[in-house]
Amino acid sequence: MSLLELRRVEKIFGGLRAVHDVSLVVERGTIFGLIGPNGAGKTTLFNVITGVYTPESGAILLSGKDIAGLRPAAIAALGVARTFQNIRIFRAMTVEENVMVAGHHLHTASIVDAMLRSRRYAADEHALSKRARELLEILGLAELAAELAGSLPYGSQRRLEIARALMLSPQLLLLDEPAAGMNSQEARTLNDQIRFLRDQLGLTVVLVEHNMAVVMNVCEKIHVVDHGETIAEGTPAEIKVHPKVLAAYLGEEPEEAAS
């Protein structure tokens, strides 16, 4: 059963087709890779899915409901969370506070409760802290909970972003370059963490990533775009030998790549 489906999605900026006639299906409970060279339109697709951009045409179906044109907050409320290519953390806040701030929607206390520091407010804060620490444990950051987020190594900041996205309790998690800045050991750990999110938390994951070792090891299906258009789709084994994919990444003509 599909969780996310794009049908002939089109996005144009000033006459330039950033995304052209892209269709794809992400099955529920899978780890799905979206790859392509720089400027291929991958992050634009993420922005269209999450409501940052409205497509000129096409449908974006989440559990069968067309969400194209909805505001980002409305799409997030439907269970879609994402990380960003450029890290967006609160550097002067602690690691735990960064995760807690993403759980504001879970608060039951009123503004007055917050001002008076009432029992209801204290209970909310305790629940948020408990949930934040559980997520930090999953991402291997629990021991750094009290550290300032800005002091973390780049790879750890990436994992912090994932923990913060999970605070939204999503059903669909979009990860934009999660392995950027990670060494090979950190990337292997990330593979295990992504699988854990799918296997133990029941998430569906869509991954944009340039680290092909991560993509090929963790994704079950891969969709490849170039210049805003689909050029291939298949399993990792199929994609790594696909002539159009080799041409896009190596600069060869498809006929040469196939020979």
N, C-alpha and C positions, 0 to 999 in steps of 0.2 A: 504494500500500500504506500502510495506516495505521500510525503509530508509537504514537499515544496515542488512546484512545477512552474516553469517559465514557458510561455507560449509566444513565440515570435516577437520578443521584446525589442524595442527600438528606442534609442536615446541619442538625441542630436544636440550638439553645442555649436551655435553659430554656423550652421551648415555642415559641420563635420559630424559624421556618423560615428559616435564613440562606441555604440553597441548597435549591431545590425542583425535583425532577424534571428536572435538567439533563442533557442528552445532547449530545455533540459528538464530532467526529472530526478529528484532526490528522494530515494525510498526511505521510509521511516526506519530509524535504527541503524543507518549506515554512516560510514565515513567517506565523504565525497570530496574529491580534489578538483579545484578549478585552477588551471595553470595556463601559462602563455608568456611570451617575451615581455619585456618592459613596454608599457604603453598599449598592451593588448586589449585593455578594457575590463580587467578583472575587478579592480576596486570600484569602477563605475557600476558594474553589475551588483556588487555588494551595496553600494549606495542606493541603487534602484530598489533592491529587495527590501532594504530597511527604511525606505521612505525619505531619504535625504534628497533624492531626485525623483521626479515623476516621469515615467516613460512617455514618449510621444504616442506609442501604440503598443499593443500586446497585453497579455494578462500575466499576473503573478499570483499564483494560487497557493494558499497555505491551508492545508487540510480541506481543499476544495473551495475555499473562499477567496475571491479576488481581493487582494490587498493593495493593488496598484493605486497610488495616489493618496493613500492614508498617511497621516503624519507619523513621524518616527515614534512618538510616545504611544500612539495607538497600536502600532505594529509590535513594539516591545511588550505591551500589555497582552498581546496575543501569544506571547511566548517566543519571541525572536530576540536574541542578544548577540552582540558582536564585539570584537576587539578592532583596533585601528592599526593601520600601517605605521603611523606616527604615534608613539606612545603618549597617552593622555592620562597621566596620574597627577595627584596632588603631592608635589615633591616635599612640601613642608609638613605634611601630615604623616602619621605613622602608617606602617603597612596595614595594620588592623583597621585603622580609621578609614583608609582608602576603600577597603572592602565594605565596611559598615555604611559608608555614605551612599553606596549603591542600593542599600536596602530601605531607603526612606519610604518606599511604597508599603512596607510591612508595618509601619507605625500605626498604632491605634490611638495613641495619645493625641490630644489637641495641642494647639499652640499655647494655650493657657497652662496645660499640664507641663509643657516644656519650660515655660517661663518660671513656674513654681517648683519645678523639679519634683513633681508628684510621684506617688507610688506607681501609677500607670506608666508614666514616662520612664521611671527606673526599670520597670519590668520590660518595656520595649527595648531599652538599651541593653539589658542583660541578654535578651533573646537574640538581638542583632549581633552582639559580641560572640555569643556561642556559635551562631551560624557562620560568622566570619572566620572563626578559628577552625571550624570543621573544614571549610573550603581551603584555608591556608595549609592545613594538614594534608589535604589531597594533593595540593600543588607543591608540596615540599617547602613551604615557607613559614611554617608554624613557629620555628625558632627565631624568626626575624620579625615577629608580629609587632614588637615595640620599637623597631628601628624606623628611622625616617625613610620614606619611600624613595626620596631623591638620592639616598646614599647607597641604594642597592646596585649591584652590577646590572648591565643592560639585559642580560638573559633573565635575571630574576624579576626585573620590572615587567618583562613580557609575561611571565607567569602570573604576576600580580594583576595584570589586566584581565587575564582569563578568570582568576578568582573573583574579580569584581563583576565580570559579566555573569558568572554563575549565581551571583547574589540575586539576580532577577528570576531565578528558577525557570530558565527557558526550556522549551522543548527542541528548539533549533538554535545551534550555536555556530556563528560565522567567525572564523579565525583568519585575520588578515596578517600574513607574514609572522606567525608566532615564533618561528625558529630564527628570525633575524637577530644577529648578534650573539647567537649561542655557539659554543664549541661543539665538537662531535659528541662528547659525553652528555652534555646538556640536551642536545638534539635527540639522542637515544632515549633519555629520560622523558622528554616531551612526548615521544611516540607512545610510551607506556601510559603516560597521563591521559593522552587523548583516548586511547583504548579504554582506560578506566572510566572516563566520562561516558562513553557509549555503553560499555558493558554493565557498569554498576549503577550509573545514574540514569540510564535510559535515554541519553541525548542523541540527537542526530547532529552530525558535525559536517560543516562545509568548510573546506580549508583552501585558502589561497596561499601559496608558498613557492619560493624559488629554490629552496633546498630540496633537490630531487631525491636525495636519500630518504628524507622524511616522507615525501609524497609517495614514493614507490613502496615504502615499508608499511605505511599506515592506512593508505586509501584503498578502498575496494573498487571504486569506479572513478575515472578521471575524465573531465571535460576540458578540452583545449580550445582556447580562443586566440586569434591573432588579428590585429587591426579591427577589433570589435566583432569579428565573425567566428562562428564555430568552424574548426578545421578537423577535429577528431573527437571521438569519445570511445571509451572502452576500459578494459582492465589495465592495471599497470603493465602486465606483460605485453599487451597489445599496443599500448601507447609508446613504450620505449623503442619499438621498432617501426612505428608508423611513419611512412615517408614524408607526409606533410608536417608532422611534428619535428622530425629531424631537419627538414628544410627551414622551418621557422626558427629553430634554435641554433642551427649550424650555418645558416645562410646559403644552403645548397638549394638547387632546383629539385623539385620533387622527383623528377626522373633520375637525377644523379643519386639522390638519397636512396632510391629503391634499388639501384644497381649494385 
